[in-house]
Amino acid sequence: MALSTFFTEPFYSLADFDRLFDEAFNARTGGGSSAVATHNQDNAASRPMRPRMDLHEDQEKNLVTASFELPGLTKENVQIDVKDNVLTVSGESTLSTERDEKGYSVRERRYGKFSRSLPLPQGIKPEEIKASMNNGVLTVTFPRTTPELAPKRIAIQ
């Protein structure tokens, strides 16, 4: 990326900064991550997706709600896995549109894979995890603590 381009485009996303740091670090150490390897192998317009996630804890209801912004995706494109107390949301976007404007054919494509993981509290069973998807927003809810691991108050006699 040319330095002059950097100063003429002031609104970079965090994903762009992550990609720049990954590329710089991997070039120096000779290592490679799957996201950078995917980026280098694919077309330059194809970047790994990093969907936004909001995490909210409700202590009164003993619930944690994670919301993932996945615009243009359907539930068929998204997988949710639980392994070793880690919840992983992953998927793939393959959006392509074509239209003709004033004699020009316009083709826009967006391809990318993503994966986001978050640790689950000890003792959470997979059947206690609920997920729904509406208008490109995936909402995953699970208990903050299990009744067995919830703090218990001991009365002093």
Helices and strands as residue ranges (DSSP letters): H 3-8, H 14-29, H 34-41, E 53-58, E 63-69, G 75-77, E 78-83, E 86-101, E 104-119, G 126-128, E 130-134, E 137-143
